Amino acid sequence: MPPIHVVVTGTISFDYIMDFSGRFGDRIMADKIHSLSLSFLVDRLHKQFGGTAGNIAYTLNILGVVPWVLAPAGRKDFELYERHLKKHKISTKYISLHNHVSTSSYFVMTDSDDNQIGSFYLGATKFAKNLTISKVPKQSFVVLSATEPSAMNTYVLECAQKNFPYMYDPAFQVANFSADELKRGIEHAKILIGNDYEIALIEEKIGISHEELILLVPVLVTTLGAKGSIIETRHDAMHIKPATPKNISDPTGAGDAYRAGFVAGYLRGYDLPVCGQMGSVAAVYTVEKYGTQTHDFTKKEFIARYKENFGTTIKL
């Protein structure tokens, strides 16, 4: 079987992951929410390789799908990340480097209930709008993960013009799109994915019901964290159970790993429930490791883990 190639757009960033031993909710006073001034003492700080495109590409690569990352990075500090990608045989051909700017950074803090507060420094990502999918040889699929909003709008138009099938994943950028922009991205997509909060925000932004959203896209995937996910089409709704982690270290990046697992199954022609279950298994590998690109497994180990959780055997 020839290799499966996927174009992965999104961000390349360094992640600064911190742990807070308490609960954010205990520090927030409901009657003072209009004037927040909070500071947290964290127990751990780790610098990791991250970014939506980097994370998704990393797990796709382990699952035997060849990712072509289309994203910008800063020439000032990308060398370390570049060595990491090359070590794992992930192509950097379509990563554009920019002078006098740093690679983007994500600062995230996780509390004892796995709630997270994060902020993203744009850095080189501001140049994402200058990239074009048309420079990448036509392939079977594109992952449009969250990045600079105007860049995502450009990629949507390019995919529509060139008839590239894609997964639309606006994620934390939902609030930065107009209703028309969101609707355009969804209507041309093969798959729309987001967590339950993001999907609800999309519905509110566009001004439609959940039932109407399902009619806009062939496949709607709503991730529910530790509760699994729901895959919906016009004719069916499938609840996908989460895989069981051996331990819980850090939830950061689990959503990106889920996306990679889902796409790896989808492009192999598996039924949607199997795609979701592959996403669930991929996600727990990330949860078990501190960081978003620190997990590893062989195809044989993944197949065994899948059977352990869902009782059937898949091929990779």
C-alpha positions as CSV (number, residue, x, y, z in Angstrom):
1,M,0.0,0.0,0.0
2,P,1.5,3.4,-1.0
3,P,2.1,5.9,1.9
4,I,-0.8,8.1,2.9
5,H,0.1,11.8,2.9
6,V,-1.7,14.5,4.8
7,V,-1.2,18.2,4.7
8,V,-1.3,19.6,8.3
9,T,-1.8,23.3,8.7
10,G,-1.8,25.0,12.1
11,T,0.9,26.2,14.5
12,I,4.4,25.3,15.4
13,S,5.2,26.4,19.0
14,F,7.2,25.8,22.1
15,D,4.8,24.8,25.0
16,Y,5.5,25.9,28.5
17,I,3.5,23.5,30.7
18,M,2.8,24.2,34.3
19,D,1.0,22.3,37.1
20,F,-1.0,24.0,39.8
21,S,-1.7,21.7,42.8
22,G,-5.0,23.4,43.7
23,R,-8.2,24.2,41.9
24,F,-8.8,27.3,39.8
25,G,-12.4,27.4,41.0
26,D,-11.3,27.9,44.6
27,R,-9.5,31.1,43.7
28,I,-12.3,32.7,41.7
29,M,-15.0,34.7,43.5
30,A,-18.2,34.8,41.5
31,D,-19.1,38.4,42.6
32,K,-15.6,39.6,41.6
33,I,-15.4,37.9,38.2
34,H,-15.6,41.3,36.5
35,S,-12.3,42.4,38.0
36,L,-10.1,39.3,38.1
37,S,-6.6,39.6,39.5
38,L,-5.1,36.1,40.0
39,S,-1.7,34.6,40.4
40,F,-0.9,30.9,40.9
41,L,2.2,29.2,42.5
42,V,3.0,26.3,40.2
43,D,4.8,23.0,41.1
44,R,6.3,22.2,37.7
45,L,7.4,23.9,34.5
46,H,8.5,22.1,31.4
47,K,9.4,23.4,28.0
48,Q,8.0,21.1,25.3
49,F,7.6,20.9,21.5
50,G,4.0,21.8,20.6
51,G,1.6,23.6,18.4
52,T,-1.5,22.3,16.7
53,A,0.2,21.3,13.5
54,G,3.3,19.9,15.2
55,N,1.3,17.8,17.7
56,I,-1.1,16.3,15.1
57,A,1.7,15.6,12.7
58,Y,3.8,13.9,15.4
59,T,1.0,11.3,16.2
60,L,0.0,10.9,12.5
61,N,3.6,9.9,11.8
62,I,3.7,7.3,14.5
63,L,0.5,5.8,13.1
64,G,2.0,5.4,9.6
65,V,0.6,8.5,7.9
66,V,3.1,10.8,6.3
67,P,2.4,14.4,7.4
68,W,3.4,17.5,5.5
69,V,3.4,20.4,8.0
70,L,2.5,23.8,6.5
71,A,3.2,26.3,9.2
72,P,5.6,29.2,10.0
73,A,8.4,29.3,12.5
74,G,11.0,31.8,13.8
75,R,14.6,31.4,12.5
76,K,15.8,32.7,15.8
77,D,15.0,29.6,17.8
78,F,13.6,26.9,15.4
79,E,16.8,24.8,15.2
80,L,16.0,22.8,18.3
81,Y,12.5,22.0,17.0
82,E,13.8,21.2,13.6
83,R,16.2,18.6,15.0
84,H,13.3,17.0,16.9
85,L,11.2,16.7,13.7
86,K,14.1,15.3,11.7
87,K,14.8,12.8,14.4
88,H,11.3,11.5,14.0
89,K,11.6,11.7,10.2
90,I,8.9,14.4,9.8
91,S,9.5,16.6,6.8
92,T,10.1,20.3,7.4
93,K,9.9,21.1,3.6
94,Y,6.8,23.2,4.0
95,I,7.7,25.0,7.2
96,S,8.6,28.6,6.4
97,L,11.2,30.3,8.5
98,H,11.1,34.0,9.3
99,N,14.0,36.3,10.4
100,H,14.0,38.5,13.5
101,V,11.0,36.7,15.1
102,S,10.6,33.8,17.6
103,T,8.7,30.7,17.1
104,S,5.3,30.9,18.7
105,S,4.9,30.0,22.4
106,Y,2.0,28.5,24.4
107,F,1.9,28.9,28.1
108,V,-0.6,26.6,29.8
109,M,-1.4,25.8,33.5
110,T,-3.3,22.7,34.6
111,D,-5.0,22.5,38.0
112,S,-5.8,19.3,40.1
113,D,-9.1,18.8,38.2
114,D,-7.4,18.9,34.8
115,N,-8.9,22.4,34.1
116,Q,-6.5,24.5,32.0
117,I,-5.8,28.2,31.5
118,G,-3.5,29.1,28.6
119,S,-2.2,31.9,26.5
120,F,-0.6,31.8,23.1
121,Y,2.2,34.2,21.9
122,L,1.7,34.6,18.2
123,G,5.4,35.0,17.2
124,A,6.0,33.7,13.7
125,T,2.4,32.5,13.4
126,K,1.5,36.0,12.2
127,F,3.1,35.0,8.9
128,A,0.7,32.0,8.4
129,K,-1.5,34.1,6.1
130,N,1.4,34.2,3.6
131,L,1.5,30.4,3.2
132,T,-0.5,28.6,0.5
133,I,-1.7,25.0,0.2
134,S,-1.4,25.2,-3.6
135,K,2.4,24.7,-3.2
136,V,1.9,21.3,-1.7
137,P,1.3,18.5,-4.2
138,K,-2.4,17.5,-4.3
139,Q,-3.0,14.8,-1.7
140,S,-6.0,13.0,-0.3
141,F,-6.6,15.1,2.8
142,V,-5.9,18.4,4.6
143,V,-6.1,19.1,8.3
144,L,-7.0,22.7,9.0
145,S,-6.1,23.0,12.7
146,A,-6.3,26.3,14.6
147,T,-3.9,29.0,13.6
148,E,-4.1,32.7,12.7
149,P,-7.7,33.3,11.6
150,S,-7.1,35.0,8.2
151,A,-4.8,32.2,7.3
152,M,-7.5,29.6,8.1
153,N,-9.9,31.6,5.9
154,T,-7.4,31.5,3.0
155,Y,-6.8,27.7,3.4
156,V,-10.6,27.1,3.4
157,L,-10.9,29.0,0.0
158,E,-7.9,27.2,-1.5
159,C,-9.3,23.8,-0.4
160,A,-12.7,24.7,-1.9
161,Q,-11.2,25.9,-5.2
162,K,-8.9,22.8,-5.6
163,N,-11.5,20.3,-4.2
164,F,-9.2,19.3,-1.4
165,P,-11.1,17.3,1.3
166,Y,-10.4,18.6,4.8
167,M,-11.0,18.5,8.5
168,Y,-12.0,21.9,9.9
169,D,-10.8,22.5,13.4
170,P,-11.2,26.2,14.4
171,A,-10.8,25.3,18.1
172,F,-9.7,28.3,20.3
173,Q,-10.1,30.6,17.3
174,V,-13.8,30.2,17.0
175,A,-14.6,33.6,18.7
176,N,-12.3,35.4,16.2
177,F,-14.3,34.4,13.1
178,S,-17.4,36.0,11.8
179,A,-20.5,33.9,11.4
180,D,-20.1,33.8,7.6
181,E,-16.4,32.8,7.9
182,L,-17.3,29.9,10.2
183,K,-20.1,28.8,8.1
184,R,-18.0,28.8,4.9
185,G,-15.3,26.7,6.7
186,I,-17.9,24.2,7.9
187,E,-19.9,23.9,4.6
188,H,-16.9,22.9,2.5
189,A,-15.4,20.5,5.1
190,K,-15.7,16.7,5.2
191,I,-15.3,16.8,9.0
192,L,-15.9,19.4,11.7
193,I,-14.3,18.8,15.0
194,G,-14.2,20.6,18.4
195,N,-14.8,20.0,22.1
196,D,-18.3,20.5,23.5
197,Y,-17.7,24.1,24.4
198,E,-16.3,25.0,21.0
199,I,-19.2,23.3,19.2
200,A,-21.7,25.2,21.3
201,L,-19.8,28.4,20.7
202,I,-20.0,27.7,16.9
203,E,-23.7,27.2,17.1
204,E,-24.1,30.5,19.0
205,K,-21.9,32.4,16.7
206,I,-23.7,31.3,13.6
207,G,-27.1,31.4,15.2
208,I,-28.2,27.8,14.5
209,S,-29.3,24.8,16.5
210,H,-27.3,21.7,17.0
211,E,-29.5,19.8,14.5
212,E,-28.9,22.5,11.9
213,L,-25.2,22.3,12.4
214,I,-25.3,18.6,11.7
215,L,-26.9,19.4,8.3
216,L,-24.0,21.6,7.3
217,V,-21.2,19.0,7.4
218,P,-21.0,15.3,6.6
219,V,-19.3,14.4,9.9
220,L,-19.4,16.3,13.2
221,V,-17.1,15.2,16.0
222,T,-17.5,16.5,19.5
223,T,-14.8,15.6,21.9
224,L,-15.7,15.3,25.6
225,G,-12.4,14.8,27.3
226,A,-12.4,11.9,29.8
227,K,-16.0,11.1,28.7
228,G,-15.0,10.2,25.2
229,S,-16.5,11.7,22.1
230,I,-19.7,11.8,20.0
231,I,-19.6,11.4,16.2
232,E,-22.7,12.6,14.3
233,T,-24.0,12.4,10.8
234,R,-27.3,13.3,9.3
235,H,-28.5,9.8,10.0
236,D,-26.7,8.7,13.2
237,A,-25.1,9.6,16.5
238,M,-22.4,7.4,17.9
239,H,-21.0,7.8,21.4
240,I,-17.4,6.7,21.5
241,K,-16.0,5.6,24.9
242,P,-12.7,6.8,26.1
243,A,-9.8,4.4,26.2
244,T,-8.4,3.6,29.6
245,P,-5.2,5.3,30.5
246,K,-2.6,3.4,32.6
247,N,-1.9,6.6,34.5
248,I,-2.8,10.3,34.1
249,S,0.2,12.6,33.8
250,D,-0.9,15.6,31.7
251,P,-4.0,16.2,29.5
252,T,-2.3,18.8,27.3
253,G,-2.3,17.7,23.6
254,A,-4.8,14.9,24.1
255,G,-7.2,16.6,21.7
256,D,-4.5,16.8,19.0
257,A,-3.6,13.2,19.4
258,Y,-7.3,12.3,19.1
259,R,-7.5,14.2,15.8
260,A,-4.5,12.3,14.5
261,G,-5.9,8.9,15.5
262,F,-9.3,9.8,13.9
263,V,-7.7,10.9,10.6
264,A,-5.4,7.9,10.5
265,G,-8.5,5.7,10.6
266,Y,-10.6,7.8,8.3
267,L,-8.0,7.8,5.6
268,R,-7.7,4.0,5.8
269,G,-11.4,3.8,5.1
270,Y,-12.5,2.6,8.6
271,D,-16.1,3.1,9.8
272,L,-16.6,6.3,11.8
273,P,-16.9,4.4,15.2
274,V,-13.5,2.8,14.6
275,C,-12.0,6.2,13.6
276,G,-13.3,7.6,16.9
277,Q,-12.0,4.7,18.9
278,M,-8.6,5.1,17.2
279,G,-8.7,8.7,18.3
280,S,-9.5,7.6,21.9
281,V,-6.5,5.2,22.0
282,A,-4.1,7.8,20.5
283,A,-5.3,10.4,23.1
284,V,-4.5,8.2,26.1
285,Y,-0.9,7.8,25.0
286,T,-0.5,11.6,25.4
287,V,-2.3,11.7,28.7
288,E,0.1,9.2,30.1
289,K,3.1,11.4,29.3
290,Y,4.0,14.9,30.4
291,G,4.1,17.0,27.2
292,T,2.4,16.8,23.8
293,Q,5.1,15.1,21.7
294,T,6.7,12.8,24.3
295,H,4.6,9.7,23.8
296,D,5.6,6.8,21.5
297,F,4.3,3.4,20.5
298,T,4.7,0.9,17.7
299,K,1.9,-0.1,15.4
300,K,1.8,-3.5,17.1
301,E,1.4,-1.8,20.5
302,F,-1.4,0.4,19.2
303,I,-3.3,-2.5,17.7
304,A,-3.0,-4.4,21.0
305,R,-4.1,-1.4,23.0
306,Y,-7.1,-0.9,20.7
307,K,-8.2,-4.5,21.1
308,E,-7.7,-4.3,24.8
309,N,-10.1,-1.3,25.0
310,F,-12.6,-2.1,22.2
311,G,-12.5,-5.9,21.7
312,T,-11.7,-6.0,18.0
313,T,-8.6,-6.0,15.8
314,I,-7.6,-3.3,13.4
315,K,-4.8,-3.1,10.8
316,L,-2.3,-0.3,10.4
